[in-house]
Amino acid sequence: MQAKALEEANRQLAICNACRYCEGFCASFQAMTRYRSFDDENIIHMANLCHNCQACYHSCQFTCPHEFDLNIPKALANVRAESWESHVPGSVAAEKIQSNGWIIALITVVAAIMFGLIGNIPWISDENFYSLVSHNSLVAVFTPLFLGPLLILFIGLYRYWNTVGGDWIQGRDLSAAFHAAGTMKNLDGGMGQGCNYENDDRYSQTRKWAHHATMYGFLLCFASTSVATVMHYGFGLEAPYPFLSLPKIFGVSGGILLTLGTSKLLYLKTKSDPKLGVSDRRSGEYGFILILWLVSTSGLLLYWLGGTAAAGAMLNIHLASIAAFFLTLPYTKMAHGFFRLAALIREAQMAKA
Amino acid sequence: MPIEIPKIEPELGLIRPGEGPVSYDVIVVGGGNAALCAAIRAAESGAKVLLLERARRSYRGGNSRHTRNFRCMHDAPKGMLTDQYLEDEFFEDLLKVTQGNTDEPLARLAIQSSEECYDWMQSQGVYFQESLSGTLSLSRTNAFFLGGGKALVNAYYNRLEDLGVDVHYLATVLDVIVEDRLFDGVLVDIKGIQSYIRGRSVVLASGGFESDKEWLTRAWGDAAKNFLIRGTPYNTGGVLKNLLDKGADQVGDPTQCHAVAIDGRAPEYDGGIVTRVDCVPFSIVLNKNGERFYDEGEDVWPKRYAIWGRLVAAQPDQVGYAIIDQKSYNLFMPTVFTATKADSIPELAEKLGLPIETVAKTTAEFNAACQEGEFHPTELDGLATKDLEPAKTNWARPIDTPPFYGYELRPGVTFTYLGFRVDHDARVSFSNERATNVWAAGEIMAGSILGQGYLAGFGMTIGTVFGRIAGKEAAEYASQSA
């Protein structure tokens, strides 16, 4: 990691630690009280606990133009992004994609063209979904596309775990971490009043709900694919599935949630103050939300278009967006979900000690 | 007698005193806690309210930005407040710190009203949090604002916006026009443009004069040059002086300010809470000549930090140096600036710019006077020096384990005591006669209740209680006179 982000965070946290008025907001500040001074690993840990709710900035007496010039949301966001980039193999790719969101779009377009060329897809479908593209070729393309990036991500997580000095994980660490992640505890402002984000120093629950929709929508979509895989291989039940089947119920509800959630997150991001977010990587954040939006929206449209002529084109877009999503997964903001969870697990370990 | 008008740049359709339409029901001068409570309360009564804040938006809120809690009476656990804190105990605590220098009816009014303030503040969008780490001793008496005073200030300004109150930032009130105890309007400079704004009533809540170094110098002499101001640079007491000159009745020692010992490297203004240095009870404190001058272990720090501002102010060049060793380094809150660190006492003295031999001698004498015994950092442990002048009566352990750490201390001024005398309605008086439509709240009148000393969180209690009273009364008067 570059020393600059860590140094700046260290400078600011030393001032925070002599104040601590923000202790009630979130886990980052509760973690802070354990330290008298900060090593790199402490700072990286606090940075990955931070959800960028920005409450500490708006509550701070020492923000610019004060000479202390505190901006903890930004300082921690910079350390956080660098911590993902530096821990996953292929740091250069991570840095490039985080700071150039258009790369994700480019990959999507290229993938769509490739699917179009290679797939030799007939434009008119019949009853069978796989007449559009064979199941085996789908598996052949997506299995390495899925497992490779996941492997890279998990190597990054393993390195991260070593950096922050993580212990063996126990059940109660996991349950505390999943509870915090599942409820977005650290976006509720500490007293349930919500966070500051899109509306200056007023608290709001909007971002939390938009994130819930996105996260649970994503998980439902993932569940849909997983269930369908089991049905396909385990029970020989092939797509298309009826509306009242698990893959459809999960997929459609998840898709709708994911489309709504990402739309709202995109809107909120345009209303948020770039000064309080990560430096130089805003386009990567937009790119990540957009690709999630495209995955779910194209999936829903694909279902809605059904047997029409446009379905083939939509399938291309859908598959290309999924490919781009997976291919870039360890190098986009998708990393935040995994590193955040790791930080919450580590925090559960340290809080009980 | 015609009202004398200061020089006015006739920029914005100027209305002269006594002429033209009344623009506002209530004008609130100031933008901190008391002003905000007054403005909210007046607007809730239906008054058309204008609030004039001297600072720019990011610095709004005066010294309230730097606060973190308010002291609150309660007869049973309440929200974040544990156990109970009854009126008599509260009043006893006040008597102790002020040594009786208080107006009992006003003090009791503030204390009795503090309990309902808790709920009222919550209803205005203020959130409370558990007592901060390291402040467990306050969890019974003081309710902490989630995010501190600036978060409270933000909540109140948002409330004002919702209530349709007009707020001007960078608005300096130059003259409050009062004739025969009747307020007419204010001459105000808003972003460089002067105008006269009329109001049916006025609430003065613009703080003390602690940021006016010239004023402090008149009281303290040249020593004031070396004072640091812990809070807002905007509290220069202009409105206070303006009305005292016009015969408003005053209260509080005009020469006194409340000062604590803070880190000597703090910014000249607005260093706030983080500039505190809590290591004094575990240290020896030397002046620039390398000599001790007071019992560092007289009492627990929360009860003694306030006298150290004055003690340091009385030393040459208004500076002190707290010196500790490795044993004590983790016993107090982290400091904003890192300590000067050295492996020996002479090296530390050199780094701090102190006379090396004297420091070595003072430290050796102190160490020799330390006695065997049990050390308890959180309570009076009676671990005292023997045959040493001045004695250290608690936590006296030899300073002998490297590395050694040193902190420069300077007086940090928190607030001043001089203010308006008010009655139970927060009404200002002139020559012992109540003004018709002038109220005051917050630091500008707190000297009535806090004649000397300080009780943590009580400034915010006074501001909230009397801000609300002033706002209510001012709005009532405005509606009756309309």
Interface residues (C-beta under 8 A of the other chain):
Chain A: A14 I15 N17 A18 C19 R20 Y21 C22 E23 G24 F25 T33 R36 S37 A55 C56 H58 S59 C60 Q61 F62 T63 C64 P65 H66 E67 F68 G189 G190 M191 Q193 D201 R202
Chain B: S58 R65 H66 R68 Y127 F128 Q129 E130 L132 S133 G134 F144 F145 L146 G147 G148 G149 K150 A151 N154 N158 P267 D270 G272 I273 V274 T275 R276 N330 M333 P334 T335 V336 T338
